[in-house]
Amino acid sequence: MESVLTRLQESIGTGELINIIYHGGHEPGKSRQILPIKITADKVRAKCLTTGQIKTFSIAKIELSKNDDVTYTGQQQATEPLTVDEFNDLISNCLSDLSAMGWHVLLNEQGIGLFETLKSGKPKKNPKVYFIFLINDTDQADNPLFKPYRVPGKSFKFFDKAIEEFMAQAKYFAPNKV
């Protein structure tokens, strides 16, 4: 139960969705996806994405689902921020998809930028979509609410949620609709 409680506590306020199996309610043993909001005593208040409602779940009846894979990383979600090399390795998994969408891609140690091109074939000055990784912010590194991954309009604590949003924006704004 301690790992369930820890996982729930880590996800509060981050926007992270957690896959669980709930052994209570009207459908015991059913897999659900929840967005934890608040923990009180032995219960968690969360939005259940299965029903779209905010519910109270007994922590003792929650089992973490084994099926919590990440779309572009193929790994379980990391609880610590990635290193620059790990970030670049994981981002490189989606470079061919981005090129196929018609983006001019610029990857460096701070992140990745997707640029539209001018008629001349040169990239525009500013990226249309970006994914920034704030690794050098040592003042914030120990802050449990720090969100080191940024995409336009959003910040994330976890890489897997950030890469999903980044790829969704890349597809939405893509010069070549795939």
N, C-alpha and C positions, 0 to 999 in steps of 0.2 A: 504494500500500500504506500510505502514511503516514496517509491519511484513515481507512482501515479501523482501523489501530492506535489512532489518536486516539479514534475513535468507541467502540471496545471499552473503552479505558481510562476514558473518561468514564462509561460505564454500569456499571462494577463497583461493587457495593455499593449501587446505587440501586434495584434491582428492575426496571429498565427492560428490556424485551424488544426485541431487535433482529432485524429481518428480513434474512436473508442468502441468497445463493445460494452453495452450497458446491461447488467444483469438485474434489472428492476423495471418498473413501469408496466405498461400494457403489453409490451413485446420483449420479454427478457431474452438476452442473448443477441439482440439485434445490433448490427454495426451502425454507428452514427458518426457524423462529423460535427464537432462542437467548437464554438468560439468562447472560451472562458472569459467571464467578466469579473467575478468576485468569489473569494473563498471565505466561508464563515464556518468555524468549528469543523464539522465533518461533512460539509456540503459545498458544492460549487454551483454558482449561478452562471449559466451559459446560454448562448443562443444555439439552439439545435438547428443545424442546416437541413436536417431531414424533414422537420416539420415547419421550420421558419419561425418558431416560437422561442421565447426566452423561458427556460425551465430551470428547476433546481434538481441537481443530481446528487445522490449519496455517493461520496468518494469511495466508500467500502464496496460499492457495487460496480465500480468502473474498472475495466481492464483495458490497457493500452492495446490498440490493434497492431498486429504484426505487419499489416499492409499499409505502411506509411512512407512508401518510396517517393522520391523526388523526380519530376519529369526530366530535367536536363542534367542532373548530376548522377543519377543512378545510385545515390548513397542515402543513408539516413540523414536526417537534418542534424547539422552540427550545432552544439550549444555555444561554442567559442567562435569568435570571428576568424575568418580564414586568413592565411598569410597571403602576401601578394602573389607568390608562385602558385598556390592552391587556387586562388581566385582566377588567375590567368589560365590555368589548366582547365578549370571547369567552364569558363567562358568560351574557350577554344572549341568545346563540344558543339556550340551552336553557330560557329562562324560560317559554315557552309549554308545553313538555313538562311542566315542574314544576307549573304551574297546572292542567293537565289531570289530573295525578295527585292533585289535591286539596290541595296544600300551600299554606299561607300563606307567601309568600316575602319575606324581608327581605334586601336587597342594600345593602351600604355599602362604604366604602373598605378595610375589613379582610377582607371576604369575603361569603359568602352563608349564610343560615340558613333551614332549612325547619322550619316550626312546624305542629304539629297544632292544630286548633281545638277550643275548648270548645263545649258545646251552645248557648251564647249567640252563637256565631260569632266570639268574640274568640280571638286566638292564645294558646296556652299560653305560660308564662313562658320556658321553655328550648327551644332547637331540638332536634328529634329527629335531624336530620342537618345537618351544616354543612361548609363548605369555606372554610378560612382561608388567607389569603395573607400571609406574613410578609415584607413588603418593607422595613420600617424597621429591621431588625436589622443595622445596619452592622458590628457586631463579627463577624458570621458571613458577610457577603457575599463575602469573599474565600476562605472555606473551601470547598474543592472537594467536601466531603462534606455541605455545608449543604443541607437540604431545605426550601424555603420554602412548600410546599403541604401543608396538613393537612386530613384528613378524620377522622371518628371512628376511632380505633385505628391510623391509618397516617400516615406522612409520605412526601412524594415530592419528588424533585429536578426532575421534569419535569411540566409542566402536563397534557399529554395523558394520562398514566397516572393523575394525580390526578382529572381530570374523569371518566374512565371509572369509577373507583372510586366517586366521588361520585354519579354517575348510577345506578350499580348499587345503591347503598344507598338512593337516593331511590326507585327502583322497588320494591325489596324492602319498605321500610317505608311505602310510599305509602298514604294514607288511602283513595284510590280506586284499586283495582287496575286497571291498564290492560292 
